[in-house]
Amino acid sequence: MYYITKQFEISAAHKLKLSYASKCENLHGHNWIVTVHCKAKELNADGMIVDFSHIKKAIKGQLDHKVLNDVLGDLNPTAENLAYWICQQIDTCYKVTVQESEGNIATYEED
């Protein structure tokens, strides 16, 4: 099995829809650290799982300097849902970690 990891930063805003009162219901932003993990049993014709630049373009291009509520559709833009959404964007992705602040990190991993 082959594995790669791509890490990059995005700046994005969101406001959460919660069942309780929270300041996070107000529009606010983070500098998110995104880590995308991909794997494949075989490499493509170029000798890669996927080009690192394609991962960055596919994710950062859709999310950087955006309002996540507008991009994620019906998903509440929590860190957990953001990790899930990112994982769905890359065919070979099996795990995504997003860090929204120094101590707040969420991970989604395919079974």
C-alpha positions, 0 to 999 in steps of 0.5 A: 500500500502506498500513502501520501500526506498533504498539509496546507493552511486555509483561511475561512469563516463559518457560523455554526447552527447549534442546539444551544446558545454559543458565540460560535453561532456568530460569523467568525473565522479561523486559519485552518490547518488541513491534513489530507491522507491518501492511499492506493494499492497501485500508483497511477501512470505518473507513478503517483497516488495523486499529485500533491498540487491537485489535492491543494487545488481541489480543496484550497481552491474551494475553501480558502477565503470563503464562508464554509456555510456557503460551500458545505451546503446542508452540512453544519460547518463544524470541524468534524463535518469539514473533515468529512467534506474534504475527504469526499473531494479526493477519490484516494483520500481516506483520512482528513484532520482539520485544526481550527485553532491551537487546541481544537482538532477534528479527524474524519477517517473512512472505515 
